[in-house]
Each structure stands twice: as structure tokens, then as C-alpha cells.
């Protein structure tokens, strides 16, 4: 979990069961009230962008994504099968 005030460009989040990557951030601290972070998020599944604000202390689930070289093998209905070329 990460605080909304700590979000940075490139951070990957899970919100409402969807995966998003932070594209832009802007930290706002009004004279009165609590600080918040305005973000532009890219929906990894659809490619759409969404604007959303997070409270500075609001907790969101961040994900660590690794990329591995792999080779496409075949598809089985809606499932794609890949082989990791480093560990086969």
C-alpha cells in the first residue's frame, strides 16, 4: 500500500479490480483543508486515461510489475500461453 501523496509517474496501481499506471501527478495543498494529489491514470487493460484525485494520506494498492522475455506458444480460447525463454 502507498499513500496518495507518494504517487509518482510510472507507479502501477490496482483500483476497483483494474490495473492503472500513473501518467501525470500534481500535488495540491490548499490554504485550508487537506492536501491531495491530482493524477492522470492510464487503464492498462483498455488504454483509456482517467483523472482522479487521492488524499495525501489515502492508501492505494501499488503493484510491482516485472518484464521477462518470453515466447508465444499458443492460445486456448481466451487464454494465451507463453514460455519463459530463460527458464525453459
N, C-alpha and C positions, 0 to 999 in steps of 0.2 A: 504494500500500500504506500502511496505517495501523497503528500499534501498538495492541494491545488496550487498553492503559491510556489511550489518547487517544480512545476511542469516546465519542460524545455522543448525546443524544436527537436523532433525526431523521437520523442518518447512514444511508446506504444501502450495503449490503454484498452481495457475491456469495459464497455459501458452498455448496459441493457442487453447483454449477451452478444454484442457486436465488437469487432476489433477496429480501433481507430489509431491513426498516427497523428501526432501534433505537428501542424504545418507552421502556425504562427502563434506567438504569445504576446500579450501586453499586460503588464502588471498595473493595476489601478488602486490608488489609495486616496479615497475621497477625504475631504477635511473632517467630515463626520461619518461615522459608520465604519464598517469593517472593510478591509482590503479584499480585493478579488482579482482573479486572473481571467482576462478575456482570451479565448483560444479559437483558432480555426482548426478543425479536425477533419482528416481525410478518412472516410469509411473504406477500409481495406477491401471489403467484400464487393462493394458497388462502385467505388471510385468517386462518390459524391462527397462534397465538402459540407460541413456543418459548423455553425458558430455556436459556441457555448461558453458560459461563464462559470467559474468554480470559485467558491470561497477560499480564502488563503489557507484556512485550516481544514477544509473539506477533504476527506480521504477518498482516493480513487485507486482502482486496481491497475498497477502497471505490470507490463509483461516484458520479458527478456526474450528476444527472438534471435535465433541463430540461423545462419545460412550454411548449408552443406552442399557440396557438389553431388549431383545425383543424375541418374539416367532414367528416362521414362521407359517403363516396360509395357504396360497395357492398361486398358480401362475395363471396368466390370460394372456396367450400369452407371451409377453416379459416382463410383469410387475410382480414383486413379492410383496406380501402383508404380512406385519408383524404387530404384535400387541405389543405395549409397555406394558410390564408386570407391570410397576409401576403406570400407569395411566388408565388402562382399567377399 
